[in-house]
């Protein structure tokens, strides 16, 4: 009886504290959410809420500029500019001269990528070939008398050719191979995919993970930078350690065969205006990855990763993350246990999700 009374008092105290917290929160948000000036003041008062993100953005920008002079497997500044050239090459009508403000810089980036140390391993040779082919195409179709382009063309011609000329440059849509996958097949895949949380005690083949990754990397990415990495853990001890960190895997993390941490890289950007891109690009890749897993007989469950400082600090320490590397989500992957249940997860009606030609008034 005394125990029940103590429990009742504790519940009343919790409710009282929660009521006070909710009341104070509503007052603070009424102030901070009024306009951008009060939002700035509010951010000073609650700096810890977004401080890790602010630090990540600034640290990423610093790393971006520091990396410009360093040999690396992939060069995001080169990828961005080559992608810009591609967009210029596919314009209609074709332009005789464009990219005058960055073509010299692009050739310089390409030159740096070619001058990597011979001892360096893991260099992305596909990136070098792509840059070479797009630059070759650019100089073959643009003005021969424009002084800026002529200077860049001469600098490019003096560089060594990394391999035999390829064809990694814009081509007509008619050259693409048409898919024979029907809408009904795609709809069937989407309707029958579920977030599975209970798996068989069966290891996941790394070959299947890599096959799904081949699909995932084809997802759209701003300026083709692919500012993310999939960290795959399939060692049982490491899986238990990593999967046990997020709240979202509580109760079932102990039987996950493979867990994947998807992290974004903010050092891919020189400007804070692009700070959201890693989250967008990685999410696009994650969905393609999940669909690919389904076709290979595997199931997955995205594990939410809220920006909660204690867990952020623990994950960063566990994975030895740099300040500009941000966890976006985790994925539990394995063979679905036939006896395990899945939610119906009723989606919103189309009329709730979609409006045509609507402007907010």
C-alpha positions in Angstrom: 0.0 0.0 0.0 2.8 2.4 0.9 4.5 1.5 -2.4 1.4 2.5 -4.3 1.2 5.8 -2.5 4.8 6.6 -3.2 4.2 5.7 -6.9 1.1 7.9 -7.0 3.0 10.8 -5.5 5.9 10.3 -8.0 3.4 10.4 -10.9 1.8 13.6 -9.6 5.2 15.2 -9.3 6.1 14.1 -12.8 2.9 15.5 -14.2 3.4 18.8 -12.3 7.0 19.2 -13.6 5.8 18.3 -17.1 3.0 20.9 -16.9 5.5 23.6 -15.8 8.0 22.6 -18.6 5.3 22.7 -21.3 4.1 26.1 -20.0 7.6 27.6 -20.0 8.3 26.1 -23.4 5.2 27.6 -24.9 6.0 31.0 -23.6 9.6 30.8 -24.9 8.5 29.7 -28.3 5.8 32.4 -28.5 8.7 34.8 -28.1 11.3 33.1 -30.2 9.0 32.1 -33.0 7.6 35.6 -33.5 10.2 36.9 -36.0 13.8 36.5 -37.0 15.1 39.0 -34.5 13.5 37.2 -31.5 14.6 33.9 -33.0 18.2 35.2 -33.0 17.9 36.1 -29.3 16.3 32.7 -28.6 19.2 31.0 -30.3 21.7 32.8 -28.0 19.8 31.6 -25.0 19.6 28.0 -26.2 22.9 27.9 -28.1 23.5 24.3 -27.1 20.5 23.1 -29.1 22.1 23.8 -32.5 25.7 24.3 -31.5 26.9 20.9 -32.9 25.4 21.7 -36.3 26.9 25.2 -36.3 30.3 23.7 -35.4 30.0 21.1 -38.1 29.2 23.6 -40.8 32.1 25.9 -39.9 34.5 23.0 -39.4 33.4 21.6 -42.8 34.1 24.9 -44.5 37.5 25.1 -42.9 38.3 21.5 -44.0 37.1 22.3 -47.5 39.6 25.0 -48.0 42.4 23.1 -46.3 41.8 20.1 -48.5 42.2 22.0 -51.7 46.0 21.6 -51.6 45.9 18.0 -50.3 45.9 14.7 -52.3 42.6 12.9 -51.7 40.8 9.9 -53.2 38.0 12.2 -54.4 38.0 15.9 -55.1 34.6 17.6 -54.4 35.7 20.9 -55.9 36.6 19.2 -59.2 33.3 17.2 -59.2 31.3 20.4 -58.7 32.9 22.2 -61.6 32.8 19.3 -64.0 29.1 19.0 -63.2 28.7 22.7 -64.0 30.5 22.1 -67.4 28.1 19.2 -68.1 25.1 21.4 -67.5 26.6 24.0 -69.9 27.2 21.4 -72.6 23.6 20.2 -72.6 22.1 23.7 -72.9 19.8 24.3 -75.9 20.8 26.0 -78.1 24.5 25.2 -77.7 26.7 28.0 -76.6 30.0 28.8 -78.2 31.5 30.2 -75.0 30.6 29.7 -71.4 32.2 28.9 -68.0 34.7 31.7 -68.5 34.5 32.5 -64.8 35.5 29.0 -63.7 37.1 27.1 -66.5 40.7 28.1 -65.5 40.0 27.0 -61.9 38.5 23.7 -63.2 41.7 22.9 -65.1 43.7 23.8 -62.1 41.6 21.4 -59.9 42.0 18.7 -62.5 45.8 19.2 -62.6 46.0 18.8 -58.8 44.0 15.6 -59.0 46.4 14.2 -61.5 49.4 15.1 -59.4 48.6 12.7 -56.6 51.5 10.8 -55.0 52.2 7.4 -56.6 52.0 5.8 -53.2 48.4 7.0 -52.7 45.9 4.2 -52.7 42.1 4.4 -53.2 42.2 7.2 -55.8 38.9 7.4 -57.7 40.0 6.7 -61.2 36.5 7.0 -62.5 36.4 10.6 -61.3 39.6 11.4 -63.1 38.3 9.8 -66.3 35.0 11.7 -66.1 36.8 15.0 -65.6 39.1 14.3 -68.5 36.3 13.4 -70.9 34.1 16.4 -70.0 37.0 18.8 -70.3 38.0 17.3 -73.7 34.4 17.6 -74.9 34.2 21.2 -73.6 37.4 22.3 -75.4 36.3 20.5 -78.6 33.0 22.4 -79.0 33.8 25.9 -77.5 35.3 29.0 -79.0 38.9 28.9 -80.2 39.3 32.6 -80.1 38.0 33.4 -76.7 41.1 34.4 -74.7 40.1 32.9 -71.4 39.0 29.6 -72.8 42.1 29.5 -75.1 44.4 29.9 -72.0 42.6 27.1 -70.2 42.7 25.0 -73.3 46.4 25.4 -73.5 46.9 24.5 -69.8 44.7 21.4 -70.3 46.6 20.3 -73.4 49.8 20.3 -71.4 48.5 17.8 -68.9 49.1 14.1 -69.2 46.2 12.0 -70.4 45.2 9.6 -67.6 43.9 6.8 -69.9 42.4 6.3 -73.3 39.8 8.9 -74.2 36.3 7.9 -73.1 32.8 9.1 -73.6 31.7 10.3 -70.2 30.1 13.5 -71.3 26.5 14.6 -72.0 24.7 12.7 -74.7 21.1 12.8 -76.1 18.4 11.2 -74.0 17.8 8.9 -77.0 21.1 7.2 -76.3 19.9 6.0 -72.9 18.7 2.4 -72.6 15.0 2.4 -71.8 13.9 0.4 -68.7 11.4 -2.4 -69.0 10.3 -2.1 -65.4 6.6 -1.2 -65.4 4.8 1.2 -63.0 2.9 -1.7 -61.6 6.1 -3.5 -60.7 7.5 -0.4 -59.0 4.2 0.1 -57.2 4.2 -3.5 -56.0 7.8 -3.1 -54.7 6.8 0.1 -52.8 3.6 -1.2 -51.4 5.2 -4.4 -50.1 8.3 -2.9 -48.6 8.1 -2.6 -44.9 10.4 -1.5 -42.1 11.5 -4.9 -40.7 12.8 -5.0 -37.2 13.1 -8.8 -36.6 15.6 -10.8 -38.5 16.8 -14.3 -38.9 20.1 -15.3 -37.3 21.8 -15.3 -40.7 24.8 -13.2 -41.8 24.3 -10.7 -44.7 26.5 -11.2 -47.7 28.8 -8.2 -48.3 28.4 -8.9 -52.0 24.7 -8.1 -51.7 25.4 -4.9 -49.7 27.7 -3.8 -52.5 25.1 -4.6 -55.2 22.6 -2.5 -53.4 25.2 0.3 -53.1 25.7 0.3 -56.9 22.0 1.2 -57.1 22.2 3.7 -54.3 25.1 5.7 -55.8 23.1 6.4 -58.9 20.7 8.5 -56.9 20.6 12.3 -57.7 23.2 14.3 -55.9 23.7 18.1 -56.1 26.7 18.7 -58.4 27.4 15.0 -58.3 29.4 15.4 -55.1 27.9 12.4 -53.2 28.7 13.9 -49.8 28.0 10.8 -47.8 29.4 7.5 -46.8 27.8 4.2 -45.7 29.6 2.7 -42.7 28.8 -1.0 -42.7 29.1 -3.1 -39.5 28.6 -6.8 -39.7 30.9 -8.0 -36.8 28.4 -9.0 -34.1 30.3 -7.2 -31.3 30.5 -4.0 -33.3 26.9 -4.3 -34.4 25.8 -4.5 -30.8 27.9 -1.6 -29.9 26.7 0.7 -32.7 23.1 -0.4 -32.9 22.7 0.0 -29.1 23.3 3.7 -29.2 20.1 5.2 -30.8 16.9 5.2 -28.9 15.1 4.1 -32.1 16.6 0.6 -31.9 15.7 -0.1 -28.3 14.2 -3.5 -27.8 15.4 -5.1 -31.0 19.0 -4.0 -31.5 20.4 -7.2 -30.0 19.3 -9.3 -33.0 20.3 -7.0 -35.9 22.7 -8.9 -38.2 24.1 -5.8 -40.0 23.8 -2.1 -39.1 24.8 0.7 -41.4 25.5 4.2 -40.3 25.0 6.8 -43.0 27.1 9.9 -42.4 27.2 13.2 -44.3 30.3 15.2 -45.0 30.0 18.9 -44.6 33.6 19.4 -45.8 32.2 19.0 -49.3 31.0 22.6 -49.2 32.6 26.1 -49.1 29.3 27.9 -48.3 26.8 27.5 -45.5 24.0 27.8 -48.1 24.7 24.1 -48.9 24.6 22.8 -45.4 21.4 20.8 -46.0 22.6 19.0 -49.1 24.3 16.0 -47.3 21.0 15.1 -45.6 19.0 15.4 -48.8 21.5 13.5 -51.0 22.1 10.7 -48.4 18.4 10.2 -47.9 17.8 9.9 -51.7 20.6 7.3 -51.8 19.2 5.5 -48.7 15.8 4.9 -50.3 17.3 3.6 -53.5 19.5 1.3 -51.3 16.5 0.0 -49.4 14.6 -0.8 -52.6 17.6 -2.5 -54.0 17.9 -4.6 -50.8 14.3 -5.7 -51.3 15.1 -7.1 -54.7 18.0 -9.1 -53.3 15.8 -10.7 -50.6 17.0 -8.5 -47.8 14.9 -6.2 -45.6 15.8 -3.0 -43.7 14.6 -0.6 -41.2 15.7 3.0 -41.0 16.6 4.0 -37.5 15.8 7.6 -36.7 18.7 9.7 -35.5 17.5 12.9 -33.8 20.0 15.7 -33.0 20.3 14.8 -29.3 23.6 15.9 -27.9 24.4 13.0 -25.5 23.9 10.4 -28.2 25.7 12.6 -30.8 28.7 12.7 -28.5 28.6 9.0 -27.9 28.3 8.1 -31.6 31.0 10.5 -32.6 33.3 9.0 -30.0 32.5 5.4 -31.0 33.0 6.0 -34.7 35.8 8.6 -34.4 33.9 11.1 -36.4 35.4 14.4 -37.4 33.5 17.5 -36.4 32.1 18.0 -39.9 30.9 14.5 -40.2 27.2 14.1 -39.3 25.2 11.0 -38.7 22.1 11.2 -40.8 20.4 7.8 -40.0 21.1 4.2 -39.3 19.8 1.2 -41.2 19.2 -2.2 -39.7 19.7 -4.8 -42.5 19.0 -8.6 -42.6 16.8 -11.4 -43.7 13.3 -10.9 -42.3 12.1 -13.3 -39.7 8.8 -14.8 -41.2 7.3 -14.9 -37.7 8.1 -11.2 -37.1 5.2 -8.7 -37.6 5.3 -5.4 -39.4 3.1 -2.4 -39.1 0.5 -1.4 -41.7 1.9 2.1 -41.7 -1.1 3.7 -43.4 0.1 6.6 -45.5 -1.5 10.0 -45.9 -4.1 10.4 -48.7 -2.8 12.0 -51.9 -5.0 15.1 -51.3 -3.2 15.7 -48.1 0.2 15.3 -49.6 -0.2 17.0 -53.0 -1.6 20.2 -54.4 -1.4 21.6 -57.9 -0.6 25.2 -58.7 -1.2 26.2 -55.1 0.2 29.4 -53.7 0.1 30.1 -50.0 -1.8 33.3 -49.2 
